Amino acid sequence: MVSVADMVVRIVPESVLFVSSVTNYPNLMGRIWRSLPARMRRWSMRVTNARFTVTAGALIFNDAGKVLLLKHRFRAGSGWGLPGGFLKKGEQPLDALKRELREEIALEVDDAQIFTARSFRKPRQVEVLFRCRANVDVTPQTIEVERAEWFDLRSLPEGLPRDQRRLVERAAKSM
């Protein structure tokens, strides 16, 4: 007696081969990928994936519950915003944040915790935000920063972007 499976294989052998080849396709592609030189694999990833910048920022509060904001000379709008900056090639977000704080306002933070991360379409950017504590007076150290001030949550500066205002309020609630 002939089984149904044998009859199907006899009737449509080409289809069986096609199904078999489709199921093995990922394995074949994986073997091809692994056989390529590393340089070609990196190039293909750059060409086929999104390119974006990464920044690290901080929501820094003092013991009085005030938040530290910087007025940047080169920032759009009023210039007021959270401290932080761009990651350099190969740099980790926390290291970038510490470097930026050191360079811009001579501030050292040790207790930084990741608060949130978000992405933007324009500009194509990923931002990692940390929540920190500090209790020192800060002074701008570069031409980039015009002012550095501690603000009460009820009197945040005019022109602080709405999204950053919401982040400050959310971070303050979870302290």
URJOVEN-V233731 format. One line per field, one symbol per residue. ss: DSSP state (A for helix, B for strand, O for the rest). psi: psi as a letter, one per 20 degrees, with the letter a starting at -180 (. if undefined). burial: b if it has 16 or more other C-alpha atoms within 10 Angstrom, else e. Layout:
ss->???
psi->???
burial->???
This chain:
ss->OOOAAAAAAAAOAAAAAAAAAAAAAAAAAAAAAAAOOAAAAAAAAAAAOOOOBBBBBBBBBOOOOOBBBBBBOOOOOOOBBOBBBBOOOOOOAAAAAAAAAAAAAOOOOOOOBBBBBBBBOOOOBBBBBBBBBOOOOOOOOOOOBBBBBBBOAAAOOOOOOAAAAAAAAAAAAOO
psi->pprhghgghhgmhhhghggghghighggggggghiqqhhhggghghhiqqprqpqprqopqrhijqqpqqophjqrbiipaqqaaqqrpjqqghgggggghgghjlppqhkpqpgrqrqqgornqppppqprqqlqqqppirhhpgqpqppqhilqqqipqghhghgggghhhj.
burial->eeeeeeeeeeeeeeeeeeeeeeeeeeeeeeeeeeeeeeeeeeeeeeeeeeeeebbbbbbbbeeeebbbbbbbeeeeeebbbbbbbbbeeeeebbebbbbbbeebbbbeeeebebbeeeeeeeeeebbbbbbbbbeeebbbbeeebbbbbbbeeeebbeebbeeebebbeebbeee
